[in-house]
């Protein structure tokens, strides 16, 4: 052996000794350094993502209400009622308000007759009279279209003559502006055989009323004020109205909260 072998401080590690060290052990110092750097980068990256996520969440919370409001479509102006009170039903002492029929839409129910109805109602009334006469019943027209001025006299003048209060008078006659006769669709009917029953509840005992009760619907006429009617108007078996087209039906039923009846006829 030479001195180098006994000094304990060899000049260099033989090359074969490095190769004898396992690779995993030789690489450990470098692996630890790289692993430490990866952890730092990973922690930093996750922290950055957390900050971004927090900012995004705060932005979403603040922006969500605005998006929701913006996403709700505005109601078109055309769908909004121009006048909320336009659908409110105008009533007075149990009677509904009606406009006067235009004179150009009125027609005498018979040639040279002073009693008029709207043209469709006049035509159906004529047909109804012919059908009733074929059964031996003579229907007599008593009153058709009436103006507001005529109703003024019937309500206030008669009320004064009889000394009636308004509520009492309204049970048998509508105030001006509130009569179905203004529409040109309503008509009072009598029986030629018993004129004493004209405009009387006793009209229900006549052949004319019994025929009307059984057949008037076929000509689109109906009794306006039957017994115990919801308007509180006195029973008027002589008062009938035409409801044979859209305008007449809307005139008497639209917006009045009247439900269909299941009562068979």
Secondary structure, DSSP 8 states (H G I E B T S, - for coil): --GGGTSS--SS--HHHHHHS-HHHHHHHHHHHHHHHHHHHHHHHHHHHHHHHHHHHHHHHHHHHHHHHHHS----GGGS-S-GGGGS--EETTEE------GGGEEESSTT-S-EEEHHHHHHHHHHHHHHHTTT--EEEEE----HHHHHIIIIIHHHHHT--HHHHTTTS--TT--GGGGT-EEEEEETT-GGGTTSGGGGGSHHHHHHHHHGGGGTEEEEE-TT-TT----EEEEEEE--SHHHHHHHHTTS---------
